[in-house]
Amino acid sequence: MLLVAPSIQLRSQQKVPTRFNQGVAHWGGGWILSGTDDLARVDTKLKAIAENTSPIPSEWAAKGYNHVGDIDLANGIIYAPFEQPDYNLGHQATARYDVATLSFVDAVELPQHENSFVAVDAATMTAYTMDHFDGDSLLRYQLPAWTPLAPLRMSATLHKTQGGAVARGALWISTSDDGNHVYRVDTGTGRVSDVASLGAAGEGEGIDATATPAGQLHVMRKVTGTLDVLLEHLDSPHQNNAWVKWLVPVVAVPLFVAIGVWTVRSRRRRRSA
């Protein structure tokens, strides 16, 4: 069952350097961005502070790994999925990097066919990903040993999944399906909700779900027919209309008081008459 609740809307966009066209993760001073063969730490204006232009070590490249997907950050460590193009082999890899230096720490080969994203729950140290781009279950690993856990069955099949991020009791998944939809998957029940669409144009990529002043969700999208890449910030409508929060006490309360005073005076006049 798929719950359709498109309650999150586009709030703002930032143009990203073209080489960072895959993934995004939030850190205290800005963002970690990944490209097919690139990794960088940037500030809130997307200006590079540090960059690793060859994140896949030669020994892993020799095994056929040539693609970095959507990344995540947990406890000072960047988690980055590696892919090799022969999905029939039934194995992919995920690497770790130091967030301060962007230096490679290690990598592990995992029994899965595809590896578009890795999302880590920093509280439980559970890593989430998917065996295929299309599917109705999530692979789960217990870190740091990457011990396989029972898959989490989802209430709907998702297509062309590209990114994932854990926050607020859910795994948020970005896709490059027909509407570039974003889905919320309850990590306790597997219930899937359709929460947003970036529209049919372009191709959705990675996602981060850290609540920041820019929004609740942050999704990468490649623009069709161009080399442009956008970091799109999404939020719920009530966050965009924050003025409503102060409108009620400022306007409504005095209005109710005035109505009350008018009612009392009217009753007194009728009694005196």
N, C-alpha and C positions, 0 to 999 in steps of 0.2 A: 504494500500500500504506500502510495506517495502522497504526502500532505502538501498541498499547494498553498503557500502563505508568502507571497512576494512582498514582504514587509520591509525590506532593506533596499535603499535606492542610492544611485550615484550621487556623490557629494562634491568631489573634485577630482582633477586629474593632474598628473605630472609626467612630463616627457622624459623617458629613461634613455640613457645612451644605448644605442642599438645592440652592442655586444652583450648587454645584460638582458637576455630575452627569455629566461626560463623561470627563475624562482626568486622568492623574496622572504625574508625573515626580519623581524624587528629586533634592534638592540638599543641600548639606552640613548645613544647619540644619533640614531638614524636607522639605516637599513643594511642588511646583508643582501647582496644581489648575486645571482648566478646566471651565467650564460652557458652555452653548449660546452665551452672549454674556457671558462673564466669564473672568477670568484672575487668579490670586492666588498669592502666595508665603506659605506658612504654616509654623509650627513643627511639631515632632513631635506636639504635642497638637492640631494642626489650627487653631490660633489664627492669624488673618490678620495678617501683618506688612506686606504691601503688596498692593494690589488695583487692577486695571484693569477698571472696570465697563463699558467700551466698547472692547473690544479690536479690533473690526473697524472700520477707518477708514471715513469717509463715502464716499470714492471707491470703496472695494470693496463697501460696502453698496449703492451705486448700481448695481453690476453684478449684484446679486441675492444676494450672499453674506451668509448670515444664521445660520451655524452653525459653531461651533468644535468640533473633535473631540478625539481623544486626542493629547496633546502629547508632546514629548520634549525633553531638554536635552543639549547637547553643547558643550563648550568655551565655556561662559558664554552661550550663545545658546539661547533657547527656540524650538523649531520647532512650529508649530501649523497643522493642516489647516483650511482654510476650505471650506465646501460651499455651493453654491447648489442649489435643489431640483429643477431640471430636468436629470435625469441624462442625457437624450438629447442634450444639447448637446455632450457629450464633452469638457468641460473643467471643472477645479476649480482650486483655488489653495492654496498653502502659504505661510505668513507666518513672519517671524522677529521675536523680541522680545529686548530686553536683560534678562537675568535679574535684575540689580540694581534696575532702575527699572520693569520691565515695559512699557517704552515700545516702540512699534512701530518696527521697523527698515525692513523692506521685505517684499514678497510677490511671488510669481511664479505665473503661470497655467500649469497643466500639462495635457497631453493625456490625461486620464483621466475616466471617467464618475462615479465616486464617490470619496470621500476620507475614510474614517472615522478613519484614523490615519496618522501618520508616525513612523517609528522610524529613528534615526540611529546608525550605527556610528562612534563618535568616533575610532577608530583608523584607519579607512580613509576616513572621511567619505563613506560610502555611505548614502543614504537609501532606506528600504524603505516600500512601501505596496501597496495592491491596487487594481486597476481597478474591481472590483465587490465588494460585500459577500460574495458567494459566488464561489469561484474556486479554481483549482489552480495559480496562478502568482503570483509576487511581482513588482511593478514595482520597478526599481532606478534611482536617479539618482546620478551622481557630483557631489558638492558641491565648490566653491561655485557652479558654473555651472549646476547642475541638468541636466547632460548625460545623456540617457537611456542606460542600459546594457541589455544583454540581460536579459530577464526570467528569474527563477529558477523553474523548473518544480518544483512540489511533488509528493510521492508520493501525495497524497490531496487531494480537494476539501474545502475548509472552507466552512462556512455561517455567515452573519450575523456576520462578523468585525467587531470593534469597536475593538480596541486592539492595539498592538504595541510591543515593546521589545527591544533588542539587548543580549545579555550571554552570556558563557561559550560563545562559538562558535555561538550560535543566535539566532533571532528567536522570541520568545515572543509568542503571539497569543491574546488573549482574545476570546470570542464571546458572543453572546446566543442560541445555538442551544438545542435542547431541554434540554440539561443545563448550560448556561452553561459549556461546556468551555474549558479552557486547553490550548494546543498548543505543542509545541516543534518548530521547523523548523530543521534543520541548515543553516546558511548556506553550507556547502560543497557539500552533496549534494542538499538539498531534501527530505530524509527527514523525514516528519512523525510525531511521537509524541503521543499523548493522555496528558497528564501529570496533569490535575486536573479536577475538576468542582465548581462552586459549588452544585450542586443545581438542580432545575427551577424553583424559585421566583425571581421577580424577573427582572432583565435585566442581564446582564454588560455592562460598559462598558470603560473604559481599563485599561491595565496598565503597571507598572514592574517591572523585573527586577534592581534593585540589591540585592545581598546586604547586609542590615542586621541588627541584633539582633532586629528584629521578624520577619524571614523572608527567603526568597529571592525571592518574588514578591508583588506587591501589586496587587490588582484592585479596581476600582470596581464596585459592584452597586447598582442601584435596586431597592427592595423593593416587590413587587406590592401594590397596594391602599393604598399610603401615599405620602407625599412623602419618605420616608426614603432616604438614600443611605449606603452603607457602604463603607469602605475595608477590604478583607479581606486579611490577611497570611497567606501560605501558606509552608509549609516541608516538607522531607522528614521522615519519621518519626524518623530517626536524629538529626536536629537537635533535635527535640522531646524526645528521650530522651537528652540529653547526659550524664546520670548514668552511662550504660553505659560511657562512656569511662574514668571513673575506677574503676568497679566491677571491671573486669578486673584491673588491677594491685593494687588494694587487697585483693580477696578471692581471686581465682584464683591469683595467684602464691604467697601464703603457703600455700594449700591444696595446691598441687603440691609445695612444699617439705616440708610435713608428711607427705604420702603417700610421698615419697622417703625421708625419715628412717624412717618406719614400716617400709618395705620392707627397708631395710638392716638394721635391728634384728631383724626377723623372720628374715632369712636367717642372722644370727649366732647366734640362739637355736637354730635347727635344726641348725647345724653343731656347736655345743657339746653338744647333746643326743646 
